[in-house]
Amino acid sequence: MNKKSAILQMFNGQRGHHDLVSHTEEYFRLLRENIKEEEELREKLKEHPDLLQILEKINDSFIEMCCECEDIFYREGFKFGVLMGIEIAGDSGE
């Protein structure tokens, strides 16, 4: 296989791992905005520990949901890529 082989890139840890995917500047802008808003809300909720606890539960479930969503999309993308590869390999040029 040549050096451009996607299979070898995945095998050698060069591609195909979530740690290697770069986020966009828009992602980081939204992240900064989210952190700022959450800090403001936490400051206002200091006097209401019951509400602060609800916020913690919301954040925890949202993080779990995002992880599940990423897993679903990764699996679907991988499955679709395999199906495209099978179709390409079986294409007789007709």
Backbone torsions as a table, in degrees:
resi	resn	phi	psi	omega
1	MET	NA	146.6	-179.1
2	ASN	-81.3	170.7	-176.1
3	LYS	-67.6	-18.1	178.9
4	LYS	-87.5	2.7	-178.7
5	SER	-61.4	122.8	177.4
6	ALA	-63.4	-35.2	179.4
7	ILE	-63.6	-45.5	179.2
8	LEU	-68.6	-36.0	177.3
9	GLN	-62.9	-39.9	178.0
10	MET	-68.8	-43.8	179.9
11	PHE	-59.7	-40.5	-178.6
12	ASN	-84.6	4.0	177.0
13	GLY	75.5	19.9	-179.2
14	GLN	-87.8	-24.0	-178.8
15	ARG	-148.0	167.0	173.0
16	GLY	85.7	10.0	178.3
17	HIS	-122.2	137.1	-174.0
18	HIS	-60.0	-27.1	178.8
19	ASP	-67.8	-17.9	-176.8
20	LEU	-94.7	-3.9	-179.1
21	VAL	-85.9	126.1	-179.3
22	SER	-86.0	137.8	175.3
23	HIS	-86.3	155.8	-179.3
24	THR	-82.7	165.4	175.1
25	GLU	-63.2	-34.4	177.5
26	GLU	-61.8	-40.6	176.7
27	TYR	-58.2	-48.9	-178.4
28	PHE	-67.1	-33.7	176.1
29	ARG	-63.3	-46.6	179.2
30	LEU	-64.9	-37.9	178.0
31	LEU	-62.6	-46.5	178.4
32	ARG	-60.5	-42.2	179.7
33	GLU	-63.0	-43.5	179.6
34	ASN	-62.9	-44.5	179.7
35	ILE	-62.5	-43.7	179.8
36	LYS	-61.8	-45.4	-178.9
37	GLU	-66.5	-39.1	178.8
38	GLU	-66.5	-39.7	177.4
39	GLU	-61.6	-41.8	178.0
40	GLU	-62.4	-42.9	-179.8
41	LEU	-66.6	-42.6	178.4
42	ARG	-60.5	-39.5	178.8
43	GLU	-61.6	-43.0	-179.5
44	LYS	-71.0	-25.6	-177.5
45	LEU	-90.8	-1.3	-179.7
46	LYS	-55.2	-33.1	-179.4
47	GLU	-84.0	-1.9	-178.4
48	HIS	-131.0	75.7	-175.1
49	PRO	-59.1	-30.0	178.3
50	ASP	-65.5	-38.7	177.7
51	LEU	-72.6	-35.7	177.1
52	LEU	-63.0	-37.4	177.7
53	GLN	-66.0	-38.4	176.4
54	ILE	-63.0	-42.3	177.3
55	LEU	-59.5	-42.1	178.3
56	GLU	-60.3	-42.7	179.5
57	LYS	-64.9	-40.4	178.3
58	ILE	-62.4	-46.6	179.9
59	ASN	-62.1	-44.1	-179.6
60	ASP	-61.8	-45.6	-179.2
61	SER	-68.6	-33.4	178.3
62	PHE	-66.2	-41.8	178.1
63	ILE	-62.6	-43.8	178.0
64	GLU	-62.0	-40.7	179.1
65	MET	-63.5	-42.9	179.1
66	CYS	-62.4	-41.6	178.6
67	CYS	-62.6	-43.6	179.2
68	GLU	-63.3	-42.1	179.7
69	CYS	-62.5	-44.2	178.7
70	GLU	-61.3	-40.9	178.2
71	ASP	-62.5	-44.0	-179.5
72	ILE	-61.6	-48.0	-178.6
73	PHE	-66.9	-37.1	178.4
74	TYR	-63.6	-47.1	179.8
75	ARG	-62.1	-44.6	-179.3
76	GLU	-63.6	-42.6	178.3
77	GLY	-61.9	-41.2	179.8
78	PHE	-66.0	-45.7	178.6
79	LYS	-59.9	-44.7	-179.0
80	PHE	-65.0	-39.6	177.4
81	GLY	-61.7	-41.3	177.7
82	VAL	-63.4	-44.5	179.3
83	LEU	-61.7	-39.4	177.2
84	MET	-64.6	-41.6	178.4
85	GLY	-61.8	-41.5	177.9
86	ILE	-63.5	-42.5	179.6
87	GLU	-64.6	-41.9	179.1
88	ILE	-65.0	-44.6	-179.0
89	ALA	-63.9	-31.5	-178.7
90	GLY	-90.7	-3.5	-177.8
91	ASP	-73.0	121.8	179.7
92	SER	-95.6	9.8	176.9
93	GLY	86.9	12.5	-179.1
94	GLU	-81.3	NA	NA
